[in-house]
Amino acid sequence: MNVVSRLQGADVLRADQFDRGGLDLILDKARGFARSLERGERLDTMGGQILATLFFEPSTRTRLSFEAAMLRLGGQVVSVADPKSSSAVKGETLPDTIRTVDGYADVIVLRHPLVGSAEEAAQATDKPVINAGDGAGQHPTQALLDLYTILQERGEVDGLTVALAGDLKHGRTVHSLAQVLSRYGVKLLLAAPDALRMPPDIANDLRAAGVSLEETENLQEALSSCDVLYMTRVQRERFADPAEYEQLKGAFVLTREMVEGAGREVTVMHPLPRVDEISPEVDALPGAAYFRQAANGVPVRMALLTLITG
């Protein structure tokens, strides 16, 4: 079965479900859609199809870029943007919600606070389900747009040193990105306070896959050694103890002086939203790619939607 056939009709639940061939196909198709958007072309690739976006956790970029992608492709969107407006507040189970939405839409995008919720949703429908974030678990489409951004900013992925920094324990974006990058010849630096280290099972899987991996608690050390620095925020919503969050929230703060003093050209990325972990003065630097990164969500998700629907 070729790469296109494997993607058609598939659920997108985890970043590690993609092999190198599938990733390269998505990147190539995303570049094509980016060129179409730049030319202002009107597309009808998804005409007559409906995307349902079900967001039981807050979102700006993921929800809007999925909806923009579907609209750019000529499709339509139905949405639950606030869990308080859904029947979940009445006690409806997630499988029942999905079975209901199955009758309204051709593709379902789900964000939910529980790890494993996307898998549970996929079992309730034959329609493709895309995981838009399941608690502290996975965020596979963010990893795809991050990979695309690295390629666009650096011209290649193989051979780079990528530092993942900040809250690596709870950060579903870095969990997924690390797995995607394991398909390429990269070196990974994991920079985090000890309490926020990458979960051992993920780090061990990366090592078992042959990834060159180093861990450090020193952000400046990682910055001076990397080509790409991927910052993340310390996620207040993942802490059971507010005092622990307050203790850790300012652990890593990236300043303009730190970037300029790195002694090398560094691409700075962030899945956003940022709080205080990147100083606003960094925004003016040519390597500050995080808002370009957010915009890349549209062509990448356009590519994914067309591939999984055939």
C-alpha positions in Angstrom: 0.0 0.0 0.0 1.5 3.4 -1.0 1.7 6.4 1.3 -1.4 8.2 -0.1 -3.5 5.1 0.4 -2.3 4.6 4.0 -3.4 8.2 4.8 -6.8 8.1 3.1 -9.6 7.5 5.6 -7.0 7.4 8.5 -7.5 8.8 12.0 -4.8 11.2 13.1 -4.3 10.4 16.8 -0.5 10.3 17.5 2.6 11.8 16.0 4.4 8.5 16.0 1.9 7.0 13.5 3.6 8.9 10.7 6.6 7.4 8.9 9.2 9.4 6.9 7.3 8.9 3.7 4.0 10.1 5.1 5.6 13.2 6.7 7.4 14.1 3.5 4.2 13.8 1.5 2.3 16.1 3.9 5.1 18.7 3.8 5.2 18.6 0.0 1.4 19.0 -0.3 1.5 21.8 2.3 4.1 23.7 0.2 1.7 23.4 -2.8 -1.2 24.8 -0.8 1.0 27.6 0.6 1.8 28.7 -3.0 -1.9 28.6 -3.9 -2.7 30.8 -0.9 0.1 33.3 -1.9 -1.4 33.5 -5.4 -4.9 34.1 -4.0 -6.3 31.0 -5.8 -9.9 30.0 -5.0 -10.0 26.2 -4.3 -12.9 23.8 -4.2 -11.1 20.7 -3.2 -13.4 20.0 -0.2 -16.6 21.4 -1.8 -19.6 19.7 -0.3 -17.8 18.4 2.7 -18.2 19.4 6.4 -15.6 19.6 9.1 -16.8 19.4 12.8 -14.4 21.1 15.3 -15.2 20.0 18.9 -13.1 21.9 21.4 -13.6 21.0 25.1 -10.4 23.0 26.0 -9.6 26.6 25.0 -8.0 27.2 21.6 -7.3 30.0 19.3 -4.7 28.9 16.7 -5.6 25.2 16.3 -9.4 25.7 16.0 -9.2 28.7 13.8 -6.5 27.3 11.5 -8.4 24.1 11.0 -11.6 26.0 10.2 -9.7 28.4 8.0 -8.1 25.4 6.2 -11.5 23.8 5.5 -13.0 27.1 4.3 -9.9 27.8 2.1 -10.6 24.4 0.5 -14.2 25.2 -0.3 -15.7 23.1 2.5 -17.9 24.1 5.5 -17.5 24.0 9.2 -19.7 23.3 12.2 -18.2 23.9 15.6 -18.4 23.5 19.4 -16.0 26.2 20.6 -17.1 26.2 24.3 -17.8 23.0 26.2 -20.4 24.9 28.2 -22.5 25.1 25.0 -22.4 21.3 24.4 -24.5 18.5 25.9 -21.4 17.4 27.8 -22.5 19.7 30.6 -25.7 17.6 30.8 -23.6 14.5 31.3 -23.5 13.2 27.7 -20.5 10.9 27.2 -17.8 11.6 24.6 -18.7 8.5 22.5 -22.4 9.6 22.3 -21.3 13.1 21.3 -19.1 11.6 18.5 -21.9 9.3 17.3 -24.2 12.3 17.1 -21.7 14.4 15.2 -21.0 11.5 12.9 -24.4 12.3 11.3 -23.4 15.9 10.6 -19.8 15.9 9.4 -17.3 14.2 7.2 -14.2 14.8 9.4 -14.1 15.4 13.1 -11.4 17.5 14.9 -11.4 17.0 18.7 -9.6 18.7 21.6 -10.3 17.3 25.0 -8.6 17.5 28.4 -8.3 13.7 28.9 -5.4 11.7 27.6 -6.7 9.0 25.2 -9.9 10.9 24.4 -9.1 11.0 20.7 -8.7 7.2 20.6 -12.0 6.8 22.4 -13.6 9.2 19.9 -12.2 7.3 16.9 -13.7 4.0 18.2 -17.2 5.7 18.1 -17.2 6.6 14.4 -16.0 5.5 11.0 -15.4 9.1 10.0 -11.7 10.4 10.3 -11.0 11.8 13.7 -8.1 14.2 14.2 -6.6 14.7 17.6 -6.2 18.5 18.3 -4.8 17.9 21.7 -5.7 15.4 24.4 -4.7 16.8 27.8 -0.9 16.4 28.4 -0.8 13.6 25.8 -0.4 14.3 22.1 -0.9 17.1 19.5 0.1 15.5 16.2 -1.0 18.2 13.8 1.0 20.8 15.8 4.0 18.6 15.3 3.3 18.6 11.5 3.2 22.3 11.3 6.3 22.6 13.5 8.1 20.3 11.2 7.0 22.3 8.2 8.1 25.5 9.9 11.6 24.1 10.6 11.9 23.1 6.9 10.7 26.5 5.7 13.0 28.4 8.1 16.1 26.3 7.8 15.8 24.8 4.4 16.3 21.3 5.7 15.6 19.1 8.8 18.2 16.4 8.6 21.5 17.4 10.4 19.9 20.0 12.6 20.2 20.3 16.4 16.8 21.1 17.9 16.4 22.2 21.5 13.0 21.6 23.2 12.8 23.9 26.2 10.5 24.6 29.1 7.6 22.4 30.3 8.6 19.1 28.7 6.6 17.1 31.3 3.2 18.4 30.4 3.8 19.8 26.9 1.9 17.7 24.4 3.4 19.8 21.6 7.0 18.7 22.5 5.9 15.1 23.1 4.6 15.0 19.5 7.4 17.0 17.9 10.1 14.9 19.4 8.4 11.8 17.9 8.1 13.4 14.5 11.8 14.6 14.6 12.9 11.0 15.4 12.1 10.2 11.7 14.9 12.6 10.7 18.6 12.8 11.3 18.4 15.4 14.1 20.1 15.8 17.5 17.7 16.7 20.3 18.5 18.8 23.3 15.9 18.6 26.1 16.2 21.7 28.3 14.0 21.8 31.4 14.0 22.2 35.2 14.3 18.7 36.8 10.6 18.9 37.8 9.5 19.5 34.2 11.7 16.9 32.4 10.5 15.0 29.4 8.6 11.9 30.6 11.1 9.0 30.8 9.0 6.7 28.6 9.2 9.2 25.7 12.9 9.9 26.3 13.6 6.2 26.4 11.6 5.6 23.2 13.6 8.3 21.4 16.9 6.7 22.5 15.7 3.3 21.4 14.9 4.8 18.0 18.5 5.9 17.7 18.0 9.6 18.3 21.0 11.5 19.6 19.6 13.0 22.8 21.0 15.2 25.6 19.3 16.6 28.6 20.2 19.8 30.5 18.7 22.2 33.1 20.6 25.2 31.5 18.7 27.2 28.8 21.7 29.2 27.8 23.7 26.0 27.3 21.0 24.6 25.0 20.7 27.9 23.1 24.5 28.1 22.4 24.4 24.6 20.9 21.2 24.5 18.8 20.0 25.5 15.4 16.3 25.6 16.5 15.1 26.5 19.9 11.5 25.4 20.6 10.2 27.2 23.7 7.1 26.2 25.7 5.2 27.8 28.5 4.8 26.3 31.9 1.2 25.2 31.8 -0.8 26.4 34.8 -3.8 24.2 33.9 -1.7 21.0 34.3 -0.7 21.6 37.9 -2.7 20.2 40.8 -0.8 22.4 43.2 -0.8 26.1 42.4 2.2 26.7 44.6 4.3 24.3 42.4 3.3 26.3 39.3 4.2 29.6 40.9 7.6 28.1 41.8 8.3 26.9 38.3 6.6 29.5 36.0 9.6 31.7 35.6 12.2 29.0 35.4 13.1 29.6 31.7 12.8 33.1 30.2 14.3 33.8 26.8 15.6 37.4 26.3 16.9 39.1 23.2 20.4 39.4 24.8 20.5 35.6 25.2 19.6 35.0 21.6 22.1 37.6 20.3 24.7 36.1 22.6 24.3 32.6 21.3 27.1 33.0 18.8 25.1 31.4 16.0 21.9 31.9 14.0 19.1 30.4 16.0 15.5 29.9 14.8 13.1 30.5 17.8 9.8 28.7 17.8 6.9 28.5 20.2 3.5 26.8 19.9 1.8 29.8 21.5 0.3 31.3 23.6 3.3 32.6 25.4 3.0 34.1 28.8 6.4 35.4 30.0 8.8 32.8 28.7 9.8 34.8 25.6 10.5 38.5 26.1 8.6 40.7 23.5 12.0 42.2 22.4 12.8 38.8 20.8 10.0 39.3 18.3 12.0 41.7 16.2 14.8 39.3 15.6 14.9 37.6 12.2 15.0 34.2 13.7 11.8 34.7 15.7 9.5 32.4 13.8 6.6 31.8 16.1 4.0 33.9 14.4 5.1 32.5 11.0 4.8 29.1 12.6 1.2 29.8 13.6 0.3 30.9 10.1 1.8 27.7 8.7 -1.0 25.8 10.4 -3.4 26.6 7.6 -1.5 25.1 4.6 -0.4 22.1 6.7 -3.9 21.4 7.9 -5.2 21.9 4.3 -2.8 19.2 3.2 -3.8 16.8 6.0 -7.6 17.3 5.4 -7.3 16.6 1.7 -5.0 13.5 2.2 -7.2 11.8 4.8 -10.4 12.4 2.8 -8.9 11.4 -0.5 
